[in-house]
Amino acid sequence: MANVLDVLDVPWLSDGLTRTEARLRDAVTAEDPYLTEIAGHLIGAGGKRLRPVMAMMAAAAAGAVVTDDVITGGVSVELVHIGSLYHDDVMDDAETRRGVPSVNAKWGNLVAILSGDFLLSRASELAASLGTEVAGLLAATIGRLCEGQVGELKTAYSADRSEAAHAASINGKTASLLATAARIGGIVADAPRNQIDALTTFGDNFGMAFQLVDDVLDLVATDEELGKPAGNDLVEGVYTLPVIRALASDEIGPQLRSLLGAHLDFDARDAARDLVRSSDGIDYTIDRARDYLARGSDALGALPSNAARDGLSKLGDALIASLPRR
């Protein structure tokens, strides 16, 4: 997706992101410099910071100023996201993340797991500083993330994975974090409950669409474009919506099914990707992403008309525009 500053065109957002980066660095500073270096490794590698952006934009869409508490709320969700990446890379035995060596590749699995736990603990501390509602919300979100991950592991290498199982998994792993970021922005802004719920609905639907687009990119983009190995979901037995749809095809399904069900080498991965790309799975998935974005946009009608609300709608357009032309 394009740079959020260019997409949103909100004058105050640049300053908000600068404050976010400083808060992230401060949050991962430990007494031990070694732990500080590891905990800050992926922060230093950059990222879209979509979760802090979601919290800031949500607060502004509700008509509030982006206070330090809003920044803190967004950072708490971002730390959960980064901590989950540390754990994901251990499970996937990943070697790179965001164009740099993964933590597990550089320091080992045990260090990566403990550092990920450290990030989750710091996220919880920040959330607790914002009150019991935000603390409880973040704790529940971490639980949903774990449930989504377990759901994914249960269906690993299963060519019979259903669309419903896939949707439940990505709702926990991805959408819950963006929904929580938006909700925290509304809560900290002291928005009316109907607006907080509307922001949550937007974040949830945007998160679902975001993951579906990511699933498409894993099949059609290059390693360089992704900042991680392309087609890795297929290799690791995570069969996403485009793959599930292709498997249901009478023409392509049997051939694709014969390739799947076990860890793939590079040749088998490329063959599987080609089969999925030749099916209607990519277009089908993009259509589902558009459906989610439309539902999210509809929810924003409960908010006052302002630049931030309009900016949230623009995020969806930028998400679809990030897909290569076919």
C-alpha positions as CSV (number, residue, x, y, z in Angstrom):
1,M,0.0,0.0,0.0
2,A,1.2,3.5,-0.7
3,N,2.7,5.7,2.0
4,V,-0.1,6.6,4.4
5,L,0.9,10.2,4.5
6,D,0.4,10.5,0.8
7,V,-2.9,8.6,0.9
8,L,-4.5,10.4,3.8
9,D,-3.2,13.9,3.2
10,V,-3.9,15.0,6.8
11,P,-1.5,17.8,7.9
12,W,-1.1,16.7,11.5
13,L,-0.4,13.0,10.7
14,S,3.3,13.4,10.0
15,D,3.8,14.8,13.5
16,G,1.7,12.0,14.9
17,L,3.9,9.4,13.3
18,T,7.0,11.1,14.6
19,R,5.6,10.9,18.1
20,T,4.6,7.3,17.5
21,E,8.2,6.3,16.5
22,A,9.6,8.0,19.6
23,R,7.0,6.3,21.8
24,L,7.8,2.9,20.3
25,R,11.5,3.4,20.9
26,D,10.8,4.4,24.5
27,A,8.5,1.5,25.1
28,V,11.0,-1.1,24.1
29,T,13.9,0.3,26.0
30,A,15.0,-2.2,28.7
31,E,17.6,-2.1,31.4
32,D,19.6,-4.5,29.4
33,P,20.9,-3.0,26.1
34,Y,21.0,-6.4,24.5
35,L,17.2,-6.8,25.1
36,T,16.7,-3.2,23.9
37,E,18.5,-4.0,20.6
38,I,16.5,-7.2,20.0
39,A,13.1,-5.7,21.0
40,G,13.7,-2.7,18.7
41,H,15.0,-4.7,15.8
42,L,11.8,-4.7,13.7
43,I,10.8,-1.2,14.8
44,G,14.1,0.0,13.3
45,A,13.2,-1.9,10.1
46,G,10.2,0.4,9.6
47,G,6.7,-0.5,8.7
48,K,3.4,1.1,7.7
49,R,2.3,1.7,11.3
50,L,-1.3,1.1,10.3
51,R,-2.4,0.3,13.8
52,P,-1.2,3.6,15.3
53,V,-2.5,5.4,12.2
54,M,-5.9,3.8,12.7
55,A,-6.0,4.9,16.4
56,M,-5.0,8.5,15.5
57,M,-7.4,8.7,12.5
58,A,-10.3,7.2,14.6
59,A,-9.8,9.8,17.4
60,A,-9.7,12.6,14.8
61,A,-12.7,11.2,12.9
62,A,-14.6,11.4,16.2
63,G,-13.7,15.1,16.3
64,A,-10.9,14.9,19.0
65,V,-7.3,16.1,19.1
66,V,-4.6,13.4,18.9
67,T,-3.3,13.5,22.4
68,D,-0.4,11.6,23.9
69,D,-3.0,9.0,25.2
70,V,-4.1,8.4,21.7
71,I,-0.5,7.8,20.6
72,T,0.0,5.5,23.6
73,G,-3.1,3.5,22.6
74,G,-1.9,3.1,19.0
75,V,1.6,2.1,20.2
76,S,0.2,-0.6,22.5
77,V,-1.6,-2.3,19.6
78,E,1.5,-1.9,17.3
79,L,3.6,-3.7,20.0
80,V,1.2,-6.6,20.1
81,H,1.5,-6.8,16.3
82,I,5.3,-6.7,16.3
83,G,5.5,-9.2,19.2
84,S,3.3,-11.6,17.2
85,L,5.6,-11.2,14.2
86,Y,8.5,-12.4,16.4
87,H,6.5,-15.5,17.3
88,D,5.2,-16.0,13.7
89,D,8.7,-16.0,12.3
90,V,9.8,-18.7,14.8
91,M,6.9,-20.9,13.8
92,D,7.6,-20.4,10.1
93,D,11.4,-20.6,10.5
94,A,11.4,-17.3,8.5
95,E,14.8,-15.8,7.6
96,T,13.7,-12.3,6.7
97,R,11.1,-9.8,7.7
98,R,10.7,-6.3,6.3
99,G,13.8,-6.7,4.3
100,V,16.1,-7.5,7.3
101,P,17.1,-10.7,9.0
102,S,14.3,-12.0,11.2
103,V,15.0,-12.0,15.0
104,N,15.0,-15.8,15.1
105,A,17.5,-16.0,12.2
106,K,19.8,-13.4,13.8
107,W,19.6,-14.4,17.5
108,G,17.8,-17.7,17.7
109,N,14.3,-19.0,18.4
110,L,14.5,-18.8,22.2
111,V,15.6,-15.1,22.1
112,A,12.9,-14.4,19.6
113,I,10.2,-15.9,21.7
114,L,11.3,-14.1,24.9
115,S,11.6,-10.8,23.1
116,G,8.1,-11.2,21.6
117,D,6.8,-11.9,25.1
118,F,8.6,-8.7,26.3
119,L,6.9,-6.7,23.6
120,L,3.5,-8.1,24.6
121,S,4.2,-7.2,28.3
122,R,5.1,-3.6,27.3
123,A,1.9,-3.4,25.2
124,S,-0.1,-4.4,28.3
125,E,1.6,-1.9,30.5
126,L,0.7,0.9,28.0
127,A,-2.9,-0.2,27.7
128,A,-3.2,-0.4,31.5
129,S,-2.1,3.3,31.8
130,L,-5.2,4.2,29.7
131,G,-7.7,2.6,32.1
132,T,-9.4,-0.7,32.7
133,E,-11.6,-0.7,29.5
134,V,-8.6,-0.3,27.3
135,A,-6.5,-2.8,29.3
136,G,-9.3,-5.4,29.1
137,L,-9.8,-4.7,25.4
138,L,-6.1,-5.3,24.6
139,A,-6.0,-8.5,26.7
140,A,-9.0,-9.8,24.9
141,T,-7.4,-8.9,21.5
142,I,-4.3,-10.8,22.4
143,G,-6.5,-13.8,23.1
144,R,-8.3,-13.4,19.8
145,L,-5.0,-13.2,18.0
146,C,-3.9,-16.5,19.7
147,E,-7.2,-18.1,18.7
148,G,-6.7,-17.1,15.1
149,Q,-3.2,-18.5,15.1
150,V,-4.4,-21.8,16.6
151,G,-7.2,-22.0,14.0
152,E,-4.6,-21.5,11.3
153,L,-2.3,-24.2,12.8
154,K,-5.3,-26.7,13.0
155,T,-5.8,-26.4,9.3
156,A,-2.2,-26.3,8.2
157,Y,-1.6,-28.3,5.0
158,S,-5.3,-29.2,4.8
159,A,-6.7,-28.9,1.2
160,D,-10.1,-29.1,2.8
161,R,-9.8,-25.9,4.7
162,S,-13.1,-24.0,4.4
163,E,-13.7,-20.3,3.7
164,A,-15.3,-20.0,7.1
165,A,-12.3,-21.4,8.8
166,H,-10.0,-19.0,6.9
167,A,-12.2,-16.0,7.7
168,A,-12.3,-16.8,11.4
169,S,-8.5,-17.1,11.5
170,I,-7.7,-13.8,9.8
171,N,-10.4,-12.1,11.9
172,G,-8.3,-13.1,15.0
173,K,-4.9,-12.6,13.5
174,T,-5.3,-9.4,11.6
175,A,-8.7,-7.7,11.8
176,S,-8.9,-7.8,15.6
177,L,-5.8,-5.6,15.9
178,L,-7.1,-3.0,13.5
179,A,-10.5,-3.0,15.1
180,T,-9.0,-2.6,18.5
181,A,-6.8,0.2,17.4
182,A,-9.8,2.1,16.0
183,R,-11.8,1.3,19.1
184,I,-9.1,2.6,21.4
185,G,-8.9,5.8,19.4
186,G,-12.6,6.3,19.9
187,I,-12.5,5.4,23.6
188,V,-9.6,7.7,24.5
189,A,-11.2,10.5,22.5
190,D,-14.3,10.0,24.7
191,A,-16.5,9.6,21.6
192,P,-20.2,8.6,21.9
193,R,-20.7,4.8,22.1
194,N,-22.4,4.6,18.7
195,Q,-19.3,6.3,17.1
196,I,-16.9,4.0,19.0
197,D,-18.9,1.0,17.7
198,A,-18.8,2.5,14.2
199,L,-15.1,2.9,14.3
200,T,-14.7,-0.6,15.5
201,T,-16.8,-1.9,12.6
202,F,-14.7,0.1,10.2
203,G,-11.4,-1.2,11.7
204,D,-12.6,-4.8,11.6
205,N,-13.8,-4.7,8.0
206,F,-10.7,-2.9,6.9
207,G,-8.6,-5.5,8.7
208,M,-10.3,-8.3,6.9
209,A,-9.8,-6.6,3.5
210,F,-6.2,-5.8,4.4
211,Q,-5.4,-9.5,5.0
212,L,-7.2,-10.6,1.9
213,V,-5.1,-8.2,-0.2
214,D,-2.0,-9.5,1.6
215,D,-3.0,-13.0,0.7
216,V,-3.3,-12.0,-2.9
217,L,0.0,-10.2,-2.9
218,D,1.7,-13.4,-1.5
219,L,0.7,-15.1,-4.7
220,V,1.3,-12.4,-7.3
221,A,4.1,-10.1,-5.9
222,T,7.9,-10.6,-5.8
223,D,10.1,-11.1,-2.8
224,E,11.4,-7.5,-3.2
225,E,7.9,-6.1,-3.3
226,L,6.9,-8.0,-0.2
227,G,10.0,-7.6,1.9
228,K,9.7,-11.4,2.6
229,P,9.7,-14.6,0.6
230,A,6.7,-14.7,-1.9
231,G,4.5,-17.7,-1.9
232,N,5.5,-18.5,1.7
233,D,2.0,-19.3,2.7
234,L,1.8,-22.1,0.2
235,V,5.2,-23.5,1.4
236,E,4.1,-23.4,5.0
237,G,0.7,-25.0,4.3
238,V,-1.4,-21.9,5.0
239,Y,-4.0,-22.1,2.3
240,T,-5.6,-18.7,1.9
241,L,-8.8,-17.7,0.2
242,P,-7.5,-17.6,-3.4
243,V,-6.1,-21.1,-2.8
244,I,-9.3,-22.3,-1.2
245,R,-11.3,-21.0,-4.2
246,A,-8.9,-22.5,-6.7
247,L,-9.2,-25.9,-5.0
248,A,-13.0,-25.7,-5.4
249,S,-12.6,-25.4,-9.2
250,D,-13.4,-28.6,-11.2
251,E,-10.7,-27.8,-13.7
252,I,-7.8,-26.6,-11.5
253,G,-8.7,-28.1,-8.1
254,P,-7.5,-31.7,-8.7
255,Q,-4.1,-30.7,-10.1
256,L,-3.6,-28.1,-7.3
257,R,-4.7,-30.6,-4.6
258,S,-2.1,-33.1,-5.9
259,L,0.7,-30.5,-5.1
260,L,-0.6,-29.5,-1.7
261,G,-0.7,-31.2,1.6
262,A,3.0,-31.1,2.5
263,H,5.9,-28.7,2.6
264,L,6.7,-27.5,-0.9
265,D,10.0,-27.0,-2.6
266,F,10.5,-24.0,-4.8
267,D,9.4,-25.7,-8.0
268,A,6.2,-27.1,-6.5
269,R,5.5,-23.6,-4.9
270,D,5.8,-21.9,-8.3
271,A,3.6,-24.5,-9.9
272,A,1.0,-24.1,-7.3
273,R,1.1,-20.3,-7.6
274,D,0.7,-20.5,-11.3
275,L,-2.4,-22.7,-10.9
276,V,-4.0,-20.4,-8.4
277,R,-3.3,-17.4,-10.6
278,S,-4.9,-19.1,-13.6
279,S,-8.1,-19.7,-11.6
280,D,-10.7,-17.1,-10.5
281,G,-9.3,-17.2,-7.0
282,I,-7.5,-13.9,-7.2
283,D,-10.5,-12.0,-8.6
284,Y,-12.8,-13.7,-6.1
285,T,-10.7,-12.7,-3.2
286,I,-10.4,-9.1,-4.4
287,D,-14.2,-8.9,-4.7
288,R,-14.5,-10.2,-1.1
289,A,-12.0,-7.5,0.0
290,R,-14.1,-4.8,-1.8
291,D,-17.2,-6.1,0.0
292,Y,-15.5,-5.7,3.4
293,L,-14.3,-2.2,2.5
294,A,-17.8,-1.2,1.5
295,R,-19.2,-2.4,4.8
296,G,-16.5,-0.5,6.6
297,S,-17.2,2.7,4.7
298,D,-21.0,2.4,5.4
299,A,-20.2,2.3,9.1
300,L,-18.4,5.6,8.9
301,G,-21.7,7.3,8.3
302,A,-22.2,7.5,12.0
303,L,-19.3,9.9,12.4
304,P,-19.2,13.7,11.8
305,S,-18.1,14.8,8.4
306,N,-14.4,15.8,8.5
307,A,-11.0,15.2,6.8
308,A,-10.1,12.3,9.1
309,R,-13.3,10.4,8.4
310,D,-12.8,10.9,4.6
311,G,-9.2,9.8,5.1
312,L,-10.3,6.4,6.5
313,S,-12.3,5.8,3.4
314,K,-9.3,6.6,1.3
315,L,-7.3,3.9,3.0
316,G,-9.6,1.3,1.4
317,D,-9.0,2.7,-2.1
318,A,-5.3,2.7,-1.5
319,L,-5.4,-0.9,-0.4
320,I,-7.0,-2.0,-3.6
321,A,-4.7,0.2,-5.7
322,S,-1.7,-1.6,-4.1
323,L,-2.5,-4.7,-6.2
324,P,-0.6,-5.2,-9.4
325,R,-2.6,-4.9,-12.6
326,R,-3.5,-8.3,-14.1
